[in-house]
Amino acid sequence: MTKSAFKKSVTGAVSAVLAIVLATTLAGSSAMPVHAETTLERLQRAKEEKEKTEDAKENTEDRKTSLQITKNSLLGELGTLNDDLAAISTKLEGIEADIVTKEAEITQAQADLEQAKIVEQEQYENMKLRIKTMYESGASYGYLNFLFNSDNFADFLNKSDYIEQINQYDQKMLRKYEESRKDVEQKEAQLTQELEDLHTLQEEVNVEKSKVAELVRKTSQNVASYSDQIADAEETIDALESMIDEQEQDIAALQKQYEEELAKSRLAAQSSWRDISEVKFEEGDRMLLANLIYCEAGGEPYSGQVAVGAVVINRVLSSRYPNTIVGVIYQNKQFSPVNDGHLALALANDRATASCYQAADEAMSGVTNVGQCVYFRTPIPGINGIRIGGHVFY
């Protein structure tokens, strides 16, 4: 089997399957006539779809730009937050170092306080011992013995003054050690308060750090989210660009086909024409034409049904088209009901109405209300012809 024959075989098989599916789906239902879409209609629709695709692409590009602007703004905000977080972390490290230093100072102050208390107590005990010893009666070194053993009054006064100086010295040293102890106690209390303040500040900075860290996390998530959305938009844009390329190819092909149809229409008017008497109709032609009329113009007025039948017969009569009803109707890509399976379904159930059969009979007898027109479609600007019902014939 040649490649061309294989392709025709596959195409025929697909058409047959399509016809079976349509028949199975719609069997028993009241099928409505479906107007065939002309090449020009398909061309116009393809252009409209391309415009919609281009609009979708433009909208997606605008959305991508907006997303990118927002992402850039978030990145700037994230940079600031990271700087703030680094500054807070540095501040926290400084506070923690101050706490360690302060704890060491408190430990030293506590040691100093203990030592000051010991010195103060020793001074106090020594002073008591001297006073006790000096005033204790009977002692050879007692205060009175010391005085009464003076050689003279001057010596007595000197010794008395000496004893007084000793007492004053003891009192002075005791006050000094007391003040030293109090200073150390105050220093310890101050250091303890400063340590508490540092711990309070540490907690506050930790809270601030947590808040900024949470903002960094959320902002990073937002940046990632916008990055994903931008990537999705880029994929969509690529897909739409591919779709536009395909649509442009379809439009070019339809434009070419439409121009060929227009050329054929003009050539048909200039072609040689057979008389209806020269046409030999085959068995089944009447049913085939009536059901095509049903699919194309079942909902049109009777004159519109006759006009559709006349277009088919005009092609049969023209030297530019096949010379049989079967050849004309099944010519490649000429009548949509053939391509989409609706004609096969209509034929399977003989959906054609009495008026469709009557219109087919008139057309096959040579009646035409559209002259030698060989095309029809729904009216659009730029197409001039004979207007009948919802169609223009040209």
Contacts in CASP RR format, 6 or more apart in sequence:
PFRMAT RR
TARGET T0000
AUTHOR 0000-0000-0000
METHOD contacts of the structure
MODEL  1
MTKSAFKKSVTGAVSAVLAIVLATTLAGSSAMPVHAETTLERLQRAKEEK
EKTEDAKENTEDRKTSLQITKNSLLGELGTLNDDLAAISTKLEGIEADIV
TKEAEITQAQADLEQAKIVEQEQYENMKLRIKTMYESGASYGYLNFLFNS
DNFADFLNKSDYIEQINQYDQKMLRKYEESRKDVEQKEAQLTQELEDLHT
LQEEVNVEKSKVAELVRKTSQNVASYSDQIADAEETIDALESMIDEQEQD
IAALQKQYEEELAKSRLAAQSSWRDISEVKFEEGDRMLLANLIYCEAGGE
PYSGQVAVGAVVINRVLSSRYPNTIVGVIYQNKQFSPVNDGHLALALAND
RATASCYQAADEAMSGVTNVGQCVYFRTPIPGINGIRIGGHVFY
1 9 0 8 1.000
15 341 0 8 1.000
15 344 0 8 1.000
18 340 0 8 1.000
18 341 0 8 1.000
18 344 0 8 1.000
19 341 0 8 1.000
19 344 0 8 1.000
19 345 0 8 1.000
19 348 0 8 1.000
22 341 0 8 1.000
22 342 0 8 1.000
22 344 0 8 1.000
22 345 0 8 1.000
23 344 0 8 1.000
23 345 0 8 1.000
23 348 0 8 1.000
23 349 0 8 1.000
26 345 0 8 1.000
27 349 0 8 1.000
28 349 0 8 1.000
31 342 0 8 1.000
31 345 0 8 1.000
31 346 0 8 1.000
31 349 0 8 1.000
31 351 0 8 1.000
33 294 0 8 1.000
33 295 0 8 1.000
33 296 0 8 1.000
33 297 0 8 1.000
33 298 0 8 1.000
33 299 0 8 1.000
34 295 0 8 1.000
34 336 0 8 1.000
34 337 0 8 1.000
34 340 0 8 1.000
34 342 0 8 1.000
35 296 0 8 1.000
35 297 0 8 1.000
35 336 0 8 1.000
35 378 0 8 1.000
36 295 0 8 1.000
36 296 0 8 1.000
36 335 0 8 1.000
36 336 0 8 1.000
36 337 0 8 1.000
37 45 0 8 1.000
37 336 0 8 1.000
38 336 0 8 1.000
38 375 0 8 1.000
38 376 0 8 1.000
38 377 0 8 1.000
38 378 0 8 1.000
39 254 0 8 1.000
39 257 0 8 1.000
39 258 0 8 1.000
39 261 0 8 1.000
39 333 0 8 1.000
40 258 0 8 1.000
40 261 0 8 1.000
40 377 0 8 1.000
40 380 0 8 1.000
40 383 0 8 1.000
41 377 0 8 1.000
41 378 0 8 1.000
41 380 0 8 1.000
42 254 0 8 1.000
43 251 0 8 1.000
43 254 0 8 1.000
43 255 0 8 1.000
43 257 0 8 1.000
43 258 0 8 1.000
44 380 0 8 1.000
46 247 0 8 1.000
46 250 0 8 1.000
46 251 0 8 1.000
46 254 0 8 1.000
47 251 0 8 1.000
49 247 0 8 1.000
50 244 0 8 1.000
50 247 0 8 1.000
50 248 0 8 1.000
50 251 0 8 1.000
53 240 0 8 1.000
53 243 0 8 1.000
53 244 0 8 1.000
53 247 0 8 1.000
54 244 0 8 1.000
56 240 0 8 1.000
57 237 0 8 1.000
57 240 0 8 1.000
57 241 0 8 1.000
57 244 0 8 1.000
60 233 0 8 1.000
60 236 0 8 1.000
60 237 0 8 1.000
60 240 0 8 1.000
61 233 0 8 1.000
61 237 0 8 1.000
63 233 0 8 1.000
64 230 0 8 1.000
64 233 0 8 1.000
64 234 0 8 1.000
64 237 0 8 1.000
67 226 0 8 1.000
67 229 0 8 1.000
67 230 0 8 1.000
67 233 0 8 1.000
68 226 0 8 1.000
68 230 0 8 1.000
70 226 0 8 1.000
71 223 0 8 1.000
71 226 0 8 1.000
71 227 0 8 1.000
71 230 0 8 1.000
74 219 0 8 1.000
74 222 0 8 1.000
74 223 0 8 1.000
74 226 0 8 1.000
75 223 0 8 1.000
77 219 0 8 1.000
78 216 0 8 1.000
78 219 0 8 1.000
78 220 0 8 1.000
78 223 0 8 1.000
81 212 0 8 1.000
81 215 0 8 1.000
81 216 0 8 1.000
81 219 0 8 1.000
82 216 0 8 1.000
84 212 0 8 1.000
85 209 0 8 1.000
85 212 0 8 1.000
85 213 0 8 1.000
85 216 0 8 1.000
88 205 0 8 1.000
88 208 0 8 1.000
88 209 0 8 1.000
88 212 0 8 1.000
89 209 0 8 1.000
91 205 0 8 1.000
92 202 0 8 1.000
92 205 0 8 1.000
92 206 0 8 1.000
92 209 0 8 1.000
95 198 0 8 1.000
95 201 0 8 1.000
95 202 0 8 1.000
95 205 0 8 1.000
96 202 0 8 1.000
98 198 0 8 1.000
99 195 0 8 1.000
99 198 0 8 1.000
99 199 0 8 1.000
99 202 0 8 1.000
102 191 0 8 1.000
102 194 0 8 1.000
102 195 0 8 1.000
102 198 0 8 1.000
103 195 0 8 1.000
105 191 0 8 1.000
106 188 0 8 1.000
106 191 0 8 1.000
106 192 0 8 1.000
106 195 0 8 1.000
109 184 0 8 1.000
109 187 0 8 1.000
109 188 0 8 1.000
109 191 0 8 1.000
110 188 0 8 1.000
112 184 0 8 1.000
112 187 0 8 1.000
113 181 0 8 1.000
113 184 0 8 1.000
113 185 0 8 1.000
113 188 0 8 1.000
116 177 0 8 1.000
116 180 0 8 1.000
116 181 0 8 1.000
116 184 0 8 1.000
117 181 0 8 1.000
119 177 0 8 1.000
119 180 0 8 1.000
120 174 0 8 1.000
120 177 0 8 1.000
120 178 0 8 1.000
120 180 0 8 1.000
120 181 0 8 1.000
123 170 0 8 1.000
123 173 0 8 1.000
123 174 0 8 1.000
123 177 0 8 1.000
124 174 0 8 1.000
126 170 0 8 1.000
127 170 0 8 1.000
127 171 0 8 1.000
127 173 0 8 1.000
127 174 0 8 1.000
130 166 0 8 1.000
130 170 0 8 1.000
131 167 0 8 1.000
131 170 0 8 1.000
133 139 0 8 1.000
133 141 0 8 1.000
133 142 0 8 1.000
134 141 0 8 1.000
134 142 0 8 1.000
134 143 0 8 1.000
134 146 0 8 1.000
134 163 0 8 1.000
135 142 0 8 1.000
135 143 0 8 1.000
136 142 0 8 1.000
137 144 0 8 1.000
138 145 0 8 1.000
139 145 0 8 1.000
143 163 0 8 1.000
146 159 0 8 1.000
146 163 0 8 1.000
147 156 0 8 1.000
147 159 0 8 1.000
147 160 0 8 1.000
147 163 0 8 1.000
150 156 0 8 1.000
150 158 0 8 1.000
150 159 0 8 1.000
257 333 0 8 1.000
261 375 0 8 1.000
264 320 0 8 1.000
264 321 0 8 1.000
264 374 0 8 1.000
265 374 0 8 1.000
265 375 0 8 1.000
265 394 0 8 1.000
267 320 0 8 1.000
268 314 0 8 1.000
268 315 0 8 1.000
268 318 0 8 1.000
268 320 0 8 1.000
268 321 0 8 1.000
268 372 0 8 1.000
268 374 0 8 1.000
269 372 0 8 1.000
271 318 0 8 1.000
271 319 0 8 1.000
271 320 0 8 1.000
272 318 0 8 1.000
272 319 0 8 1.000
273 317 0 8 1.000
273 318 0 8 1.000
273 319 0 8 1.000
273 372 0 8 1.000
274 316 0 8 1.000
274 317 0 8 1.000
274 319 0 8 1.000
274 323 0 8 1.000
275 317 0 8 1.000
276 313 0 8 1.000
276 317 0 8 1.000
276 364 0 8 1.000
276 365 0 8 1.000
276 366 0 8 1.000
279 313 0 8 1.000
279 316 0 8 1.000
279 317 0 8 1.000
279 323 0 8 1.000
281 325 0 8 1.000
281 364 0 8 1.000
282 324 0 8 1.000
282 325 0 8 1.000
282 326 0 8 1.000
285 324 0 8 1.000
285 325 0 8 1.000
285 326 0 8 1.000
285 364 0 8 1.000
286 357 0 8 1.000
286 360 0 8 1.000
286 361 0 8 1.000
286 364 0 8 1.000
287 347 0 8 1.000
287 350 0 8 1.000
287 352 0 8 1.000
288 325 0 8 1.000
288 326 0 8 1.000
288 329 0 8 1.000
288 347 0 8 1.000
289 309 0 8 1.000
289 312 0 8 1.000
289 325 0 8 1.000
289 329 0 8 1.000
289 360 0 8 1.000
289 363 0 8 1.000
289 364 0 8 1.000
290 352 0 8 1.000
290 356 0 8 1.000
290 357 0 8 1.000
290 359 0 8 1.000
290 360 0 8 1.000
291 343 0 8 1.000
291 346 0 8 1.000
291 347 0 8 1.000
291 350 0 8 1.000
291 351 0 8 1.000
291 352 0 8 1.000
291 356 0 8 1.000
292 308 0 8 1.000
292 309 0 8 1.000
292 312 0 8 1.000
292 329 0 8 1.000
292 335 0 8 1.000
292 337 0 8 1.000
292 343 0 8 1.000
293 305 0 8 1.000
293 308 0 8 1.000
293 309 0 8 1.000
293 352 0 8 1.000
293 356 0 8 1.000
293 359 0 8 1.000
293 360 0 8 1.000
294 346 0 8 1.000
294 351 0 8 1.000
294 352 0 8 1.000
294 353 0 8 1.000
294 356 0 8 1.000
295 337 0 8 1.000
295 342 0 8 1.000
295 343 0 8 1.000
295 346 0 8 1.000
296 308 0 8 1.000
296 335 0 8 1.000
296 337 0 8 1.000
296 376 0 8 1.000
297 304 0 8 1.000
297 305 0 8 1.000
297 307 0 8 1.000
297 308 0 8 1.000
297 356 0 8 1.000
297 391 0 8 1.000
298 305 0 8 1.000
298 353 0 8 1.000
298 356 0 8 1.000
300 308 0 8 1.000
300 388 0 8 1.000
300 389 0 8 1.000
300 390 0 8 1.000
300 391 0 8 1.000
301 388 0 8 1.000
301 389 0 8 1.000
302 355 0 8 1.000
302 358 0 8 1.000
302 359 0 8 1.000
303 369 0 8 1.000
303 388 0 8 1.000
303 389 0 8 1.000
304 359 0 8 1.000
304 369 0 8 1.000
304 388 0 8 1.000
304 389 0 8 1.000
304 391 0 8 1.000
305 355 0 8 1.000
305 356 0 8 1.000
305 359 0 8 1.000
306 359 0 8 1.000
306 362 0 8 1.000
306 363 0 8 1.000
306 367 0 8 1.000
306 368 0 8 1.000
306 369 0 8 1.000
307 368 0 8 1.000
307 369 0 8 1.000
307 370 0 8 1.000
307 373 0 8 1.000
307 376 0 8 1.000
307 386 0 8 1.000
307 388 0 8 1.000
307 391 0 8 1.000
307 393 0 8 1.000
308 359 0 8 1.000
308 376 0 8 1.000
308 391 0 8 1.000
309 359 0 8 1.000
309 360 0 8 1.000
309 363 0 8 1.000
310 363 0 8 1.000
310 366 0 8 1.000
310 367 0 8 1.000
310 368 0 8 1.000
310 369 0 8 1.000
310 370 0 8 1.000
310 371 0 8 1.000
310 373 0 8 1.000
311 370 0 8 1.000
311 373 0 8 1.000
311 374 0 8 1.000
311 375 0 8 1.000
311 376 0 8 1.000
311 393 0 8 1.000
312 325 0 8 1.000
312 328 0 8 1.000
312 329 0 8 1.000
312 363 0 8 1.000
313 325 0 8 1.000
313 363 0 8 1.000
313 364 0 8 1.000
313 366 0 8 1.000
313 368 0 8 1.000
314 368 0 8 1.000
314 370 0 8 1.000
314 371 0 8 1.000
314 372 0 8 1.000
314 373 0 8 1.000
314 374 0 8 1.000
315 321 0 8 1.000
315 322 0 8 1.000
315 328 0 8 1.000
315 374 0 8 1.000
316 322 0 8 1.000
316 323 0 8 1.000
316 324 0 8 1.000
316 325 0 8 1.000
316 328 0 8 1.000
318 372 0 8 1.000
318 374 0 8 1.000
320 374 0 8 1.000
321 328 0 8 1.000
321 331 0 8 1.000
321 374 0 8 1.000
322 328 0 8 1.000
322 331 0 8 1.000
328 334 0 8 1.000
329 335 0 8 1.000
329 338 0 8 1.000
329 343 0 8 1.000
330 338 0 8 1.000
333 339 0 8 1.000
335 343 0 8 1.000
336 342 0 8 1.000
337 343 0 8 1.000
337 346 0 8 1.000
338 344 0 8 1.000
345 351 0 8 1.000
346 352 0 8 1.000
352 360 0 8 1.000
369 386 0 8 1.000
369 388 0 8 1.000
370 376 0 8 1.000
370 386 0 8 1.000
370 388 0 8 1.000
370 393 0 8 1.000
371 386 0 8 1.000
373 385 0 8 1.000
373 386 0 8 1.000
373 393 0 8 1.000
373 394 0 8 1.000
375 393 0 8 1.000
375 394 0 8 1.000
376 391 0 8 1.000
376 392 0 8 1.000
376 393 0 8 1.000
376 394 0 8 1.000
377 383 0 8 1.000
377 391 0 8 1.000
377 392 0 8 1.000
378 390 0 8 1.000
378 391 0 8 1.000
378 392 0 8 1.000
379 387 0 8 1.000
379 390 0 8 1.000
379 391 0 8 1.000
379 392 0 8 1.000
383 392 0 8 1.000
383 394 0 8 1.000
384 392 0 8 1.000
384 394 0 8 1.000
385 392 0 8 1.000
385 393 0 8 1.000
385 394 0 8 1.000
386 392 0 8 1.000
386 393 0 8 1.000
386 394 0 8 1.000
387 393 0 8 1.000
END
